[in-house]
Amino acid sequence: MFQKDLFKGKRILVTGGGTGLGKAMSAKYLQLGADLYICGRRKSVLDECADEMMKGYGGNVKTISCDIKVPEAIEDMINEIWSDGPLTGLVNNAAGNFISRTEDLSPRAFNAISNIVFNGTFYTTNIIGKRWLKEKIKGSIISILTTWVYSSGPFTVPSAMSKSGLATMTKSLAAEWGNRGIRLNAIAPGPFPTKGAWDRLAPGNKGEEI
């Protein structure tokens, strides 16, 4: 379907790239020739994923432990990546979610999701975007949304609110940065079975029933 070297010469960072959808997207980028960076909080998971992908597809995958809730950690990660050369693409995939009645949410529980999905994604986007603008580099950013951005997200309000904010961020920055060579897009996949998502959102055999 795709030309084998479609992403040859591209340097792409996938946040949350060691599991689930992030892992699947990372593998395809690698298969199509990209130099790949994946980040997350668990280095051992990232390293295992990288080894698996390189055994399957060859290529180059670098893993970086980074908590995107912390802007300074993102700056350190980007400095490390830029020491090899600038990125050309970013996939904002890192996220978190759980089921809860909204009236039962504490501020801490709300922030556990919004600090990753909303704040962390903006921090990562802005830090990389500023470098591209300063260095006059053309880049592309894809953010992963959810279908409830367009419908509703009962019992997942922190995620639904945060993902809706990312949809607006995408449109706003596409207008603001587009004429300077930075493209922004977002996609909203429907539900699909991954262990992390199903354990939190559809425990037991509920995922299969869905």
Secondary structure, DSSP 4 states (H G I P E B T S, - for coil): ---TTTTTT-EEEEETTTSHHHHHHHHHHHHTT-EEEEEES-HHHHHHHHHHHHHHH-S-EEEEE--TT-HHHHHHHHHHHHTT---SEEEE---------GGG--HHHHHHHHIIIIIIHHHHHHHHHHHHHHHT--EEEEEE--GGGSS--TT-HHHHHHHHHHHHHHHHHHHHHGGGTEEEEEE-------HHHHHHHSTTTHHHH-
